Amino acid sequence: MPEHGTEAEGMPEHGTEGMKDHSDRGEPMLGVSAERHRLENDFLLAMRRTGSIMQLLSQVSADRIGINATDLNCLNIVALTGRMTAGDLARQTGLSTASITGVLDRLEEGGFVRRVRDPHDRRRVIVEMGGGPGLREIGPTFGPVVKAWRATAADYSDHELRLLLEFQGKLEEIMRGQLARLRGDDATGLRGLDEAARPAVCGPSCGFGFLWLAR
């Protein structure tokens, strides 16, 4: 009979290698206390739940406003980034030019955005936020969200909010990096967003770039 722990029992000769860090599979790393491991797992689960709820909220909000989730995402990016070309929007979203044209047709028809000629280059078409009737649903839809976030932020000190903002910034960089990885390029699609255009208080996975309209 083979001795215990040999390859005959299904363990590779160097089976202990690579077993020191199983944190990506929910197993604790060496030297990590059970309490720390529990907290890290709770954190990961909370992040997953928040992401899932944000996706559901985005879909329900899009339905309420009268557009689809893809159109809402594009509207978010325009609101966050500011005036941009259709080509820029296509690159940031990963959508084809034809798909972006359809998105902009629908958003412009609803009065959410408008397309104007670039005064410096008449061949270029610029997309900017519109002022049509579609935006009337922004306040009733997202105003309560902003109010709830502000009320939650009021429970924290300035120092704590700075810490939360630092943490949120790190999470955003992680998500941008993963977006670039999945797209197979070096661009995150959201690089260069105007900081002043971002919501004052925003949790992880927040994509409601035009919440400033509801403030």
C-alpha positions in Angstrom: 0.0 0.0 0.0 1.3 3.5 -0.8 2.2 5.6 2.2 -0.2 8.3 3.3 0.3 11.6 1.4 1.9 10.1 -1.7 0.8 10.6 -5.3 -1.0 7.4 -5.3 -3.7 9.0 -3.1 -4.3 11.7 -5.6 -2.0 14.3 -4.1 0.7 15.7 -6.5 4.3 15.5 -5.4 4.4 19.2 -4.7 0.7 19.4 -3.7 1.3 21.9 -0.9 2.6 24.5 -3.4 -0.2 26.9 -4.3 -2.2 26.0 -1.2 -0.9 28.9 0.9 -3.4 31.3 -0.5 -6.8 30.1 -1.2 -8.5 33.4 -0.5 -9.9 33.6 -4.0 -11.9 30.4 -3.2 -13.1 31.5 0.2 -10.4 29.7 2.2 -8.3 31.7 4.7 -4.7 32.6 4.1 -2.1 31.4 6.5 -1.7 33.9 9.4 -5.2 35.3 8.9 -7.5 35.0 11.9 -10.9 33.5 11.6 -12.5 36.8 12.5 -10.6 38.6 9.8 -11.5 35.9 7.3 -15.2 36.2 8.3 -15.1 40.0 7.8 -13.5 39.7 4.4 -16.1 37.2 3.3 -18.9 39.4 4.6 -17.4 42.3 2.7 -17.2 40.3 -0.6 -20.8 39.2 -0.2 -21.9 42.7 0.6 -20.2 44.0 -2.6 -22.0 41.3 -4.6 -25.3 42.2 -3.1 -24.8 45.9 -3.7 -23.8 45.3 -7.3 -26.9 43.1 -7.9 -29.2 45.6 -6.3 -27.7 48.5 -8.2 -28.3 46.6 -11.5 -31.9 46.0 -10.5 -32.4 49.7 -9.5 -30.9 50.8 -12.8 -33.2 48.6 -14.8 -36.3 49.7 -12.8 -35.2 53.3 -13.1 -34.8 52.9 -16.9 -38.3 51.5 -17.1 -39.7 54.4 -15.0 -38.0 56.9 -17.3 -39.1 55.2 -20.4 -35.8 54.0 -21.9 -33.9 50.7 -21.8 -30.9 49.9 -19.6 -28.3 50.4 -22.4 -29.7 53.8 -23.2 -29.6 54.7 -19.5 -26.0 53.7 -19.2 -25.1 55.8 -22.2 -27.0 58.7 -20.7 -25.0 58.3 -17.5 -21.8 58.5 -19.4 -22.7 61.6 -21.2 -23.8 63.2 -18.0 -20.6 62.2 -16.2 -18.2 63.0 -19.1 -19.9 66.1 -20.6 -20.1 66.9 -24.3 -18.6 64.2 -26.4 -18.7 62.7 -29.9 -20.7 59.7 -30.8 -17.4 57.9 -31.5 -16.2 58.6 -28.0 -19.4 57.2 -26.6 -19.1 54.1 -28.7 -15.5 53.5 -27.4 -16.4 54.1 -23.8 -19.4 51.7 -23.9 -17.9 49.1 -26.2 -21.0 49.4 -28.5 -20.7 49.5 -32.3 -21.2 52.7 -34.2 -24.5 51.5 -35.5 -25.7 50.6 -32.0 -24.7 54.0 -30.7 -26.6 55.7 -33.5 -29.7 53.8 -32.5 -29.2 54.7 -28.8 -28.7 58.4 -29.6 -31.8 58.4 -31.9 -33.9 57.2 -29.1 -32.4 59.5 -26.4 -32.7 62.5 -28.7 -36.3 61.7 -29.6 -37.0 61.6 -25.8 -35.3 64.9 -25.3 -32.5 63.4 -23.1 -29.7 64.4 -25.3 -29.1 66.5 -28.4 -26.6 66.3 -31.2 -24.9 69.5 -32.4 -22.2 70.3 -34.9 -18.8 71.0 -33.5 -18.2 74.8 -34.1 -14.5 74.1 -34.7 -15.0 71.2 -37.0 -18.4 71.0 -38.8 -17.8 67.4 -39.7 -17.9 66.3 -36.1 -21.2 65.8 -34.2 -21.2 66.4 -30.5 -23.5 64.8 -28.1 -24.7 66.8 -25.0 -27.4 66.7 -22.4 -30.7 67.9 -23.7 -33.5 69.7 -22.0 -36.5 67.8 -23.3 -39.5 66.4 -21.5 -37.8 63.1 -20.9 -35.6 64.6 -18.2 -38.7 65.5 -16.1 -38.7 62.0 -14.8 -35.1 62.3 -13.5 -36.0 64.2 -10.4 -38.9 62.0 -9.2 -37.0 58.9 -10.0 -33.6 59.7 -8.5 -34.4 62.5 -6.1 -35.3 60.1 -3.2 -32.1 58.2 -3.9 -30.0 61.4 -3.5 -31.9 62.3 -0.4 -31.3 58.9 1.2 -27.6 59.0 0.4 -27.2 62.4 1.8 -29.0 61.3 5.0 -26.7 58.4 5.3 -23.6 60.5 4.7 -24.8 62.8 7.5 -24.2 60.0 10.0 -20.5 60.1 9.3 -17.8 62.5 10.2 -15.7 64.4 7.7 -12.8 62.1 8.3 -15.0 59.0 7.9 -16.4 60.3 4.6 -12.9 61.0 3.3 -12.0 57.4 4.2 -15.1 56.1 2.4 -14.4 58.3 -0.7 -10.8 57.0 -0.8 -12.1 53.4 -0.5 -14.7 54.0 -3.2 -12.0 55.5 -5.5 -10.0 52.3 -5.1 -13.0 50.2 -5.9 -13.6 52.2 -9.0 -10.0 51.7 -10.2 -10.4 48.0 -9.7 -13.6 47.9 -11.7 -12.0 50.0 -14.5 -9.1 47.6 -14.6 -11.4 44.6 -14.8 -13.4 46.3 -17.5 -10.2 46.8 -19.5 -9.2 43.2 -18.9 -12.5 41.8 -20.1 -12.4 44.1 -23.1 -8.9 43.0 -23.9 -7.5 46.5 -24.1 -5.8 49.1 -21.9 -8.6 51.6 -21.8 -11.2 51.5 -19.1 -13.8 53.3 -21.2 -14.5 55.7 -18.3 -11.0 57.3 -18.0 -11.0 61.1 -17.8 -14.4 61.6 -16.2 -14.8 65.1 -14.8 -14.7 64.8 -11.0 -17.0 67.7 -10.6 -19.7 65.9 -12.5 -19.8 62.9 -10.1 -22.4 62.6 -7.4 -21.3 64.0 -4.1 -22.0 60.7 -2.3 -21.9 57.5 -4.3 -21.6 53.9 -3.2 -19.8 51.1 -5.0 -21.2 50.2 -8.5 -22.9 53.6 -8.7 -23.7 54.5 -12.3 -26.2 57.2 -11.9 -24.1 59.9 -13.4 -26.9 62.4 -13.9 -28.1 62.4 -10.3 -26.9 66.0 -10.2 -30.1 66.8 -12.1 -32.1 65.6 -9.2 -30.3 67.4 -6.5 
